[in-house]
Amino acid sequence: MSTPKRSSLACALVALVAAPGAAGELAVEAQAGYFQMAAGNSASAVFGSSGAGTFGGAVRYTFWRGAFVTAGARTFSKEGERVFVASPTSPVQKLGFPLSVRLTPIFVAVGYRLRDGKLIVPYAGLGGALTSYKEESEVAGETFNEDHTDGGFLGFAGVEVGRGLFRVGAEAGYTTTSGAVGLGGVTKVYDEDNLGGWHVVGKAVVAF
């Protein structure tokens, strides 16, 4: 093979190897916003409302023409009290014993960023989630703990603004779980086995 041909082949190989690296972008996100439980009747009975603040973070890698993978976690906690509900249509009887709940979905997802590299970048994605559920209550001086992890799915869409190192964004999404019982057993009364819910968060993003 002649020298010019060898040089051309070497340049082509270098370009092929370097292209994915040039296209890749690593980003770290801090997130904070609002989470509303899907088990709305159960949450309202125990807490008086179904939503509260949430915060967390994620790492994202954009690897090809706007396609990306992301992994992260958010946490949500709420304080209420144990209740007795005979049936879904019965009145809620407050028992006066404190009950606290913490939900932490840990997720991995894939998605696509439209107009990647522009000032305003919409995006959407789908993935799986493992939601850690921790419940603690006290009845007549005795402490009761419930701790389990349930699998489910995650869907989300959002927008990111900025092209430099520091950016901002906003996102809305929904997380599901399957077959979960919680909130002092109240979810079983209302037949609400999804301990996931909606999230709306703002983002601070650092991209490399």
C-alpha positions in Angstrom: 0.0 0.0 0.0 1.4 3.4 -0.9 2.2 6.0 1.7 -0.6 8.5 0.7 -3.1 5.6 0.9 -1.8 4.6 4.3 -2.0 8.2 5.5 -5.6 8.5 4.3 -6.6 5.3 6.0 -4.9 6.3 9.3 -6.7 9.7 9.2 -10.1 7.9 8.6 -9.5 5.5 11.5 -8.6 8.4 13.8 -11.7 10.3 12.8 -13.9 7.3 13.5 -12.4 6.7 16.9 -12.5 10.4 17.9 -16.1 11.1 16.7 -17.9 9.4 19.5 -15.7 11.1 22.1 -16.3 14.5 20.5 -20.1 13.9 20.5 -20.3 12.7 24.1 -21.3 15.1 26.9 -21.3 14.3 30.6 -23.6 16.4 32.8 -24.4 16.4 36.6 -27.8 17.7 37.7 -29.1 18.9 41.0 -32.9 18.8 41.2 -35.6 20.2 43.5 -39.3 20.6 43.2 -42.6 19.0 44.1 -43.9 15.4 44.3 -47.5 14.3 44.4 -48.3 10.7 45.4 -50.4 8.6 43.0 -52.1 7.1 46.1 -54.0 10.3 46.6 -56.9 9.1 48.8 -54.6 7.2 51.1 -52.1 10.1 51.4 -54.9 12.6 52.1 -56.3 10.4 54.8 -52.9 10.0 56.6 -51.2 13.4 55.8 -54.1 15.7 54.9 -52.6 16.2 51.4 -50.9 14.1 48.8 -47.8 16.2 47.9 -44.7 17.8 49.3 -41.2 18.9 48.3 -38.7 16.6 46.7 -35.0 16.9 45.9 -32.2 14.8 44.4 -29.8 14.6 41.5 -28.8 12.7 38.4 -25.9 12.0 36.0 -26.5 12.2 32.3 -24.3 11.1 29.4 -25.3 12.2 25.9 -23.6 9.8 23.5 -25.0 10.1 20.0 -26.9 12.9 18.2 -29.0 13.8 21.3 -29.5 10.2 22.6 -28.6 9.9 26.3 -28.6 7.7 29.3 -29.3 9.0 32.8 -29.3 7.6 36.4 -30.2 9.3 39.6 -32.4 9.4 42.7 -34.9 11.8 44.4 -36.4 11.7 47.8 -39.7 12.7 49.3 -40.8 12.6 53.0 -44.0 13.5 54.8 -45.3 13.4 58.4 -48.8 12.4 59.4 -50.7 10.1 61.8 -52.2 6.7 61.8 -55.9 6.5 60.8 -58.7 4.0 60.7 -60.8 3.7 57.5 -63.4 0.9 57.3 -64.1 1.3 53.6 -63.3 3.7 50.7 -66.5 5.6 51.4 -66.2 5.6 55.2 -65.1 8.7 57.2 -61.4 8.9 58.2 -60.9 8.4 61.9 -57.7 10.0 63.2 -55.9 7.9 65.8 -53.3 10.4 67.0 -50.3 8.2 66.6 -47.5 9.8 64.5 -46.5 8.2 61.2 -43.7 9.3 58.8 -42.9 8.1 55.3 -39.9 8.5 53.1 -40.0 7.5 49.4 -36.8 7.4 47.3 -37.0 6.3 43.7 -33.7 5.3 42.2 -33.9 5.3 38.4 -32.0 4.5 35.2 -33.4 5.8 31.9 -32.7 6.4 28.2 -34.0 9.4 26.2 -33.5 11.8 23.4 -32.6 15.5 23.4 -34.2 17.5 20.5 -32.1 20.3 19.0 -29.1 19.1 21.1 -26.4 21.8 21.2 -28.9 24.7 20.8 -29.8 27.3 23.4 -33.1 25.6 24.3 -33.2 21.8 24.2 -36.4 19.9 24.8 -36.0 16.2 25.9 -38.0 13.1 26.9 -37.1 9.7 28.2 -38.3 6.3 29.6 -36.8 4.0 32.1 -37.0 1.8 35.2 -37.1 2.7 38.8 -36.6 1.0 42.2 -38.5 2.9 44.9 -37.3 2.5 48.4 -40.3 2.9 50.9 -39.6 3.5 54.6 -42.4 4.0 57.1 -42.1 4.6 60.8 -44.9 5.0 63.3 -45.4 4.8 67.1 -48.4 3.3 68.9 -48.6 3.5 72.7 -44.9 3.8 73.0 -44.1 0.9 70.6 -42.3 1.7 67.3 -43.3 0.0 64.1 -41.1 0.1 61.0 -41.9 -0.9 57.4 -39.1 -1.0 54.8 -39.4 -2.4 51.3 -38.3 -1.7 47.7 -40.6 -2.0 44.8 -39.9 -1.9 41.0 -41.7 0.2 38.4 -41.3 2.5 35.5 -40.5 6.1 34.9 -41.5 8.5 32.1 -40.4 12.2 31.9 -40.1 15.2 29.6 -38.4 18.6 30.1 -36.4 21.4 28.7 -32.8 22.6 29.3 -31.6 26.1 28.7 -28.0 27.0 28.0 -25.0 25.9 26.0 -22.1 26.5 28.4 -20.8 24.8 31.5 -23.7 26.0 33.7 -27.3 25.5 32.6 -30.8 25.4 34.0 -33.9 23.3 33.2 -37.3 22.0 34.3 -38.8 18.6 34.1 -42.1 16.8 34.7 -42.5 13.0 35.0 -44.3 10.1 36.5 -43.0 7.1 38.5 -44.9 3.8 39.1 -44.6 0.9 41.5 -46.5 -2.3 41.5 -48.3 -4.2 44.3 -47.1 -2.0 47.1 -48.9 -1.5 50.4 -48.2 1.4 52.8 -49.3 4.3 54.8 -50.2 2.2 57.8 -52.1 -0.2 55.6 -54.5 2.5 54.3 -53.5 1.9 50.7 -55.1 -1.5 50.9 -58.4 -0.1 51.9 -58.5 2.4 49.0 -57.0 -0.3 46.6 -54.1 2.1 45.8 -51.0 -0.1 45.2 -49.0 2.5 43.3 -46.6 4.3 45.7 -45.1 6.4 42.9 -46.5 9.6 41.5 -45.9 12.9 39.7 -42.8 15.0 40.0 -42.1 18.6 38.8 -38.6 19.8 39.4 -36.2 22.6 38.5 -32.7 21.7 37.6 -29.2 23.2 37.9 -26.9 21.5 35.4 -23.1 21.4 35.1 -22.0 20.0 31.7 -18.6 18.8 30.7 
